[in-house]
Amino acid sequence: MENGVPSAYVEGHVKAAAIDKRRADIYIRHTRIGDPLADAAVKDLALLPRAEASRFIQAGMDQNEDVFRNAPESLRDLFSEPEPPWLDYDAFRPGTRAFLANVVNVFVAFVAGTLIDGFSTLISESFFQTGRVFDYGVRRLRQNNRHQVEIFWPEGLHRDGEGWKLSVRIRLVHAQVRYLLSQSPEWDFKSHGTPISAAHMGFALACFSARTLKHSETLGAVYTQEERESFCAVWRYAGHLMGVPDAMLYTDEEDALRWYEIGSACEPPPGEHAVIMVHALINSAPLVVGTTDPAARAKLVEKTIYPVCRFLIGKDLADKLNIPKSGRLRMRLALLEFRLDNALGKLLRRGNNGLVAAFGASMYEDVGLRYDMPDHVRADESSYW
């Protein structure tokens, strides 16, 4: 660590500071920060039997005070955070309509563009070391889809909504993974900073909102200015619930894109683990939509997902991630094929907004939400959660 800068970020910090020193300094500072409230909560929960810890989290989610009053104070502090002064539930309505109208484009944009943007950073190291994507790649993508559906569902981000609960659950899971990785000799704090850091959470949120808007538009989604602002407002509050600190929490789409720019400059070039994670995600995508035949799955990845991904994220990043090269014509044909298929599907469904497809591609195998936490740093050695 050089002058408080994790060694992997030294060169990037200099480059980013030349663009916007204030933001670059904030970003680097947050590479060494996790989520103090959630980190304290999972540390206390680790002292309890797993079933009891889950029961307290469930009680907090369901506002069951009879049980929750006996939970660790740190967990009660987490659940008692006040709503931010800028919160406006009415502002979510246009974003909800836009999401439901463009849900297929948003889901594809998320997998083929947004998640690739995110995993090109050092956050990939955290996921690589847990093995979460390798062993449960399809489940993870379905969970991502479910989270999106729930936060954009009408009133999903109200205190008793599933979107609210899933967002806080994600916050606790990330804190638990940070706790487990802190016990692992494999994590290099001097080089990489804090695992799943506040910087990475802020960067991911900028991708989830502004980059998803951009990618989904490329795929054929259409938004009004009001819907764009609302889409970002939904993700902003979800990000707050997921523990993104105010200093890294964007204010609007333009601000989110600026954070994406500065974060991208600060991050080192994608390494071997980022490449592995990205390709694992891409190759899991066909399974999410039910394409299980190996030949059909390989064809879908090679002929459609890789070219679309390369078109969305751009040549430079695609080359760094070893996304197979596609001629510009091949990329445009893949994009056109996707747009036509999506348009014809909407026509055949006579205006159905794709929700059936959205639910089918989301994780809804459980009755209710589970609040068990991983109990081993390696996904294949952890109890089910």
C-alpha positions in Angstrom: 0.0 0.0 0.0 1.5 3.3 -1.1 0.4 6.5 0.7 -2.8 4.7 1.7 -3.5 3.6 -1.8 -3.7 -0.2 -2.4 -0.9 -1.1 -4.7 -3.1 -2.3 -7.5 -4.7 1.1 -7.7 -1.6 3.3 -7.7 -1.4 3.9 -11.5 -5.1 4.1 -11.9 -5.4 6.7 -9.2 -2.9 9.0 -11.0 -4.8 8.6 -14.3 -8.2 9.2 -12.7 -6.9 12.2 -10.7 -6.0 13.9 -13.9 -9.6 13.7 -15.0 -11.3 14.5 -11.6 -9.1 14.5 -8.6 -11.9 14.9 -6.0 -13.8 11.9 -7.2 -10.6 9.8 -7.7 -9.5 10.5 -4.1 -13.0 9.6 -2.9 -13.0 6.4 -4.9 -9.6 5.3 -3.7 -10.5 6.1 -0.1 -13.5 3.8 -0.4 -11.5 0.9 -1.7 -10.4 0.5 1.9 -13.9 0.8 3.4 -16.6 -1.9 3.6 -19.9 -1.2 5.3 -19.3 -0.3 9.0 -23.0 -0.9 10.1 -23.4 -4.2 8.3 -19.9 -5.4 9.0 -20.5 -4.9 12.8 -23.8 -6.8 12.5 -22.4 -9.9 10.8 -19.5 -10.0 13.2 -21.9 -10.2 16.1 -24.2 -12.7 14.3 -21.1 -14.9 13.7 -21.1 -15.5 17.5 -24.5 -17.1 17.3 -25.8 -20.4 16.0 -26.6 -20.1 12.3 -30.3 -20.8 12.8 -30.6 -18.2 15.5 -28.8 -15.6 13.4 -31.2 -16.3 10.5 -34.2 -16.0 12.8 -33.0 -12.5 14.0 -32.5 -11.3 10.4 -36.0 -12.7 9.5 -37.5 -10.9 12.5 -35.8 -7.6 11.4 -37.1 -8.0 7.9 -40.7 -8.8 9.0 -40.6 -6.2 11.8 -41.4 -8.9 14.4 -40.4 -6.9 17.5 -41.1 -9.8 19.9 -38.2 -11.7 18.4 -36.1 -8.8 17.1 -35.7 -7.1 20.5 -33.3 -9.8 21.5 -31.1 -9.5 18.4 -27.6 -8.0 18.7 -27.7 -4.2 19.0 -25.5 -3.9 15.9 -28.2 -5.7 13.8 -30.9 -3.5 15.4 -28.9 -0.4 14.5 -28.7 -1.5 10.9 -32.5 -2.0 10.6 -33.2 1.3 12.4 -31.4 3.5 9.9 -33.8 6.4 8.9 -35.0 6.9 5.4 -32.9 9.4 3.5 -34.3 12.9 3.2 -34.3 12.7 -0.6 -36.5 9.6 -0.8 -39.6 10.1 -2.9 -41.7 7.0 -3.6 -43.8 8.8 -6.2 -40.7 9.4 -8.2 -40.4 5.6 -8.8 -43.6 5.2 -10.8 -42.3 6.2 -14.3 -39.2 4.0 -13.7 -41.5 1.0 -12.8 -43.5 1.5 -16.0 -40.3 1.7 -18.1 -38.8 -1.4 -16.5 -41.9 -3.5 -17.1 -42.2 -2.3 -20.7 -38.6 -3.0 -21.5 -37.9 -5.9 -19.1 -36.4 -8.3 -21.7 -34.0 -5.6 -23.0 -33.0 -4.7 -19.5 -32.3 -8.3 -18.5 -30.2 -9.0 -21.6 -28.4 -5.6 -21.2 -27.7 -6.6 -17.6 -26.1 -9.9 -18.4 -24.3 -9.0 -21.7 -23.2 -5.5 -20.7 -23.8 -4.3 -17.1 -22.4 -7.3 -15.3 -19.4 -7.4 -17.6 -18.7 -3.8 -16.8 -18.8 -4.6 -13.1 -16.7 -7.8 -13.3 -14.0 -6.0 -15.2 -13.0 -4.4 -11.9 -11.2 -6.0 -8.9 -14.6 -6.9 -7.5 -14.1 -10.0 -9.6 -11.4 -11.1 -7.1 -14.0 -11.5 -4.3 -16.3 -13.6 -6.5 -13.4 -15.6 -7.8 -12.2 -16.5 -4.4 -15.6 -17.6 -3.2 -16.3 -19.6 -6.4 -19.9 -18.4 -6.3 -20.3 -17.9 -10.0 -18.6 -21.2 -11.0 -20.7 -23.4 -8.8 -23.9 -21.4 -8.8 -23.7 -19.1 -11.9 -27.3 -19.8 -13.0 -28.7 -19.3 -9.6 -26.8 -16.0 -9.2 -28.1 -14.6 -12.5 -31.6 -15.6 -11.5 -31.2 -13.9 -8.2 -30.0 -10.8 -9.9 -33.1 -10.9 -12.1 -35.4 -11.4 -9.2 -33.9 -8.4 -7.3 -34.5 -6.2 -10.3 -38.1 -7.4 -10.7 -38.8 -6.8 -7.0 -37.3 -3.3 -6.7 -39.2 -2.1 -9.8 -42.4 -3.7 -8.7 -45.0 -1.2 -7.6 -44.2 -0.4 -3.9 -41.4 -3.0 -4.0 -39.1 -0.6 -2.2 -41.6 0.3 0.6 -40.5 -1.0 4.0 -42.6 -4.2 3.7 -41.8 -4.8 0.0 -39.8 -7.7 -1.4 -37.4 -5.2 -3.1 -36.6 -3.6 0.2 -35.9 -6.9 1.9 -33.8 -8.3 -1.0 -31.7 -5.1 -1.1 -31.0 -5.4 2.7 -30.3 -9.1 2.3 -27.7 -8.3 -0.4 -26.1 -5.8 2.0 -25.8 -8.5 4.7 -24.5 -11.2 2.3 -21.8 -8.8 1.1 -20.8 -8.0 4.7 -20.7 -11.7 5.5 -18.5 -12.4 2.5 -16.2 -9.6 3.6 -16.1 -11.2 7.0 -15.2 -14.6 5.6 -12.6 -13.2 3.2 -11.0 -11.3 6.1 -10.3 -14.7 7.7 -8.8 -16.0 4.4 -5.0 -15.9 3.9 -5.6 -15.6 0.2 -7.0 -12.1 0.3 -4.3 -9.4 -0.4 -5.5 -6.3 1.5 -2.3 -4.3 0.6 -2.9 -4.8 -3.1 -6.7 -5.0 -3.4 -8.0 -3.1 -0.5 -11.2 -4.3 1.2 -13.2 -7.1 -0.5 -16.5 -5.9 -2.0 -15.5 -2.4 -1.0 -17.7 0.7 -0.8 -15.9 1.9 -3.9 -17.0 -1.3 -5.8 -20.5 -1.0 -4.5 -20.7 2.6 -5.7 -19.3 1.6 -9.1 -21.6 -1.3 -9.4 -24.6 0.9 -8.7 -23.6 3.3 -11.4 -23.5 0.4 -13.8 -26.8 -1.0 -12.7 -28.5 2.3 -13.4 -26.9 4.4 -16.0 -25.0 1.7 -17.9 -28.1 -0.5 -18.0 -30.1 2.3 -19.5 -27.4 2.8 -22.2 -27.0 -0.9 -23.0 -30.8 -1.6 -23.0 -31.3 1.3 -25.4 -28.8 -0.2 -27.7 -30.9 -3.3 -27.6 -34.0 -1.5 -28.5 -35.5 -0.1 -25.3 -37.1 3.3 -25.4 -37.3 5.7 -22.4 -38.6 9.2 -21.9 -36.5 11.6 -19.9 -38.9 11.2 -17.0 -38.5 7.5 -17.1 -34.7 7.7 -17.2 -34.6 9.9 -14.1 -37.1 7.6 -12.4 -35.1 4.4 -13.3 -32.0 5.9 -11.7 -34.0 7.0 -8.7 -35.2 3.4 -8.1 -31.6 2.1 -8.3 -30.3 5.0 -6.1 -32.6 4.0 -3.2 -31.9 0.3 -3.7 -28.2 1.2 -3.6 -28.7 3.1 -0.3 -30.4 0.0 1.1 -27.5 -2.1 -0.1 -25.1 0.0 1.9 -23.6 2.3 -0.7 -22.3 5.3 1.4 -23.5 8.8 0.6 -20.1 9.8 -0.7 -20.3 7.1 -3.4 -24.0 7.4 -4.1 -24.8 9.1 -7.4 -27.5 11.8 -7.6 -28.7 11.3 -11.1 -27.8 9.6 -14.4 -25.1 12.1 -15.4 -23.5 11.7 -11.9 -23.7 7.9 -12.2 -21.9 8.0 -15.6 -19.2 10.2 -14.1 -18.6 7.7 -11.3 -18.4 5.0 -13.9 -15.8 7.0 -15.8 -13.7 7.7 -12.7 -14.1 4.2 -11.3 -13.0 2.7 -14.6 -9.9 4.9 -14.7 -9.0 4.0 -11.1 -9.4 0.3 -11.6 -6.4 -1.7 -12.9 -6.8 -3.5 -16.2 -8.8 -6.7 -16.0 -6.7 -9.6 -14.8 -6.9 -13.3 -15.3 -9.6 -13.7 -12.7 -11.8 -11.1 -14.2 -11.6 -12.8 -17.5 -12.5 -16.1 -16.0 -15.4 -14.7 -14.1 -16.8 -12.8 -17.2 -16.7 -15.9 -19.3 -18.3 -18.0 -16.6 -21.2 -15.6 -16.4 -21.7 -15.4 -20.2 -21.7 -19.2 -20.5 -24.2 -19.5 -17.7 -26.7 -17.1 -19.4 -28.2 -19.6 -21.8 -29.1 -21.9 -18.9 -31.1 -19.1 -17.3 -33.5 -19.0 -20.3 -33.7 -22.8 -20.5 -31.2 -23.6 -23.3 -29.6 -26.7 -21.8 -28.5 -28.6 -24.9 -24.7 -28.2 -25.1 -24.6 -27.6 -28.8 -27.4 -25.1 -28.7 -25.9 -23.4 -25.7 -22.5 -23.0 -27.4 -24.1 -21.7 -30.5 -26.1 -19.1 -28.6 -23.0 -17.9 -26.8 -20.8 -17.8 -29.9 -23.3 -16.4 -32.4 -25.3 -14.0 -30.2 -24.1 -13.3 -26.7 -20.5 -12.7 -27.5 -21.1 -10.4 -30.4 -23.8 -8.5 -28.5 -21.6 -8.2 -25.5 -18.7 -6.9 -27.6 -21.0 -4.4 -29.2 -22.3 -3.2 -25.8 -19.0 -2.9 -23.8 -16.8 -1.7 -26.7 -13.7 -3.1 -28.5 -11.1 -2.0 -25.9 -12.7 -3.6 -22.9 -13.8 -6.6 -24.9 -10.2 -7.2 -26.0 -9.0 -7.0 -22.4 -11.6 -9.6 -21.4 -10.8 -11.9 -24.3 -14.3 -11.6 -25.7 -13.9 -13.3 -29.2 -13.6 -10.9 -32.0 -16.6 -10.4 -34.2 -16.6 -8.4 -37.4 -18.7 -5.3 -37.2 -21.2 -6.9 -39.6 -21.5 -9.9 -37.4 -22.1 -7.8 -34.3 -24.7 -5.7 -36.1 -26.5 -8.8 -37.4 -26.5 -10.3 -33.9 -28.0 -7.1 -32.5 -30.5 -6.9 -35.4 -31.5 -10.5 -34.8 -32.1 -9.9 -31.1 -34.1 -6.8 -31.8 -36.3 -8.5 -34.4 -36.8 -11.6 -32.2 -37.8 -9.4 -29.3 -40.1 -7.3 -31.4 -41.8 -10.3 -32.9 -42.2 -11.8 -29.5 -44.0 -8.8 -28.2 -46.2 -8.8 -31.3 -47.1 -12.4 -30.9 -47.8 -11.8 -27.2 -50.1 -9.0 -28.3 -48.6 -6.4 -26.0 -47.6 -8.6 -23.1 -44.7 -6.7 -21.5 -42.5 -9.8 -21.0 -43.3 -10.4 -17.4 -43.8 -14.1 -18.0 -40.3 -14.3 -19.4 -39.0 -12.1 -16.5 -40.4 -14.4 -13.8 -39.2 -17.4 -15.7 -35.7 -16.1 -15.7 -35.7 -15.2 -12.0 -35.1 -17.1 -8.8 -38.5 -18.0 -7.4 -38.0 -21.6 -6.3 -38.5 -20.8 -2.7 -41.7 -19.9 -0.8 -40.8 -16.6 0.7 -37.3 -15.2 1.1 -34.4 -17.0 2.8 -32.1 -15.1 5.2 -29.4 -17.7 5.8 -25.9 -16.4 5.3 -22.9 -18.3 3.7 -20.8 -19.9 6.4 -17.7 -20.7 4.4 -15.6 -18.6 2.1 -15.9 -21.2 -0.6 -19.4 -21.5 -2.1 -19.0 -25.3 -2.6 -18.2 -25.8 1.1 -20.8 -23.4 2.5 -24.2 -24.5 3.8 -27.1 -23.7 1.5 -28.2 -20.1 1.5 
